[in-house]
Amino acid sequence: MEIQYSKRIKLMHALCLAETLRDDEAKPKTNLNDYDALAAADYLSCYITFKAIQAAERSPLAERSENFDMLSVYQAYALLAYAFFTTPLAQENIAPNLPVAQITIAKTLFAGLPDAELLEIIESGFHKFQLIGDAEAEHWAEFRENLDKLTVAFVIAGTDDESPHDKDEVAPLFGQLLSQLCEAFDLG
């Protein structure tokens, strides 16, 4: 029996959340009905962006003072991931809420930054997101296609016992794509 995509994404949310919790924190809920598919997409977008930053050996803390605009590249990357995580939800009549998601993502990725900096990251990240989404150049079309395939592979790897890979094998590939994106926007 085929599992609905919304259930898969909720399961991935629960699995990734459980993986990131410390021993002294409350365990995540085990009933998938307690999860929201859009909240799962928010979480997973941030999760893979954090993983990508680690895999690409980037330092957002250093970049905040040395190359602040790079933080908006991470925001754009997470928004692209969100878009690809939520696209299949349309088949279940679940519509993404990008305005809310971009705020949630920024507050998650850049917790503790002042509101003025968050606003700048959100605006610049959204502009980059739109540029990448609207770009017709072959390298951008290929980038979007690769990120789309990778998000699907990540969800399948984490939720399908018959997947040839597990999510930990797929996750480092997000770092390669983030590195490509950072290089494209690195003006320094």
C-alpha positions, -999 to +999 in steps of 0.1 A: +000+000+000+013+034-010+017+059+019+004+094+013+031+119+009+018+140+038+023+110+061+058+104+048+068+140+054+052+139+089+072+107+096+104+123+084+097+153+107+092+129+137+124+109+128+146+139+123+132+156+154+139+124+175+175+123+161+182+159+172+168+157+207+191+154+237+185+126+262+171+151+287+145+165+263+109+153+259+106+127+232+086+136+201+050+125+196+046+091+180+011+097+165+016+111+130-018+128+133-003+151+159+020+165+132+012+191+105+025+185+070+034+222+065+051+224+098+070+192+088+081+210+056+093+240+077+112+217+100+127+196+073+138+226+052+157+239+082+170+204+091+185+198+057+199+234+055+217+229+089+230+195+076+241+212+043+259+240+061+277+214+082+286+192+052+298+222+032+319+232+063+304+267+063+304+291+093+273+313+095+286+329+127+318+340+109+299+350+078+275+372+098+304+396+103+325+389+073+299+382+045+265+389+059+247+384+025+257+347+026+231+343+054+204+352+028+218+324+005+211+299+033+176+314+036+170+311-001+183+275+000+159+266+028+130+283+009+138+263-022+139+231-001+105+241+014+091+246-021+102+211-031+091+195+001+056+211-003+050+207-040+037+171-037+013+182-010-008+199-037-021+164-047-036+162-013-050+198-015-025+211+010-012+245-001+021+259+012+022+292+030+055+307+019+051+341+037+047+323+070+074+297+062+100+322+053+097+338+087+096+305+105+127+293+086+146+325+093+138+325+130+149+289+132+181+292+111+192+325+127+178+323+162+190+351+184+196+376+156+180+410+160+147+416+141+164+441+117+190+415+106+163+388+103+142+411+082+172+418+059+179+381+056+143+373+048+140+400+022+173+392+005+167+355+007+133+358-008+147+379-037+174+352-043+147+325-041+126+343-068+157+349-090+166+312-089+130+301-093+124+324-123+158+319-140+158+302-173+195+295-175+204+259-178+225+258-147+197+271-126+172+247-141+196+219-133+201+232-098+164+233-091+159+198-106+188+184-085+174+199-053+139+187-061+152+151-067+173+153-036+144+163-013+123+135-027+151+110-023+156+122+013+120+116+022+119+082+005+152+072+020+139+080+055+105+065+051+107+035+028+123+003+040+129-007+004+149+024-004+184+016-016+198+044+006+191+057+040+187+094+048+222+097+063+236+087+029+215+113+011+220+142+036+256+151+026+245+157-010+226+187+003+260+202+012+273+199-023+242+218-037+246+244-010+282+249-019+272+254-055+247+280-045+271+298-022+297+300-050+271+314-073+263+343-049+298+348-034+309+382-044+337+384-019 
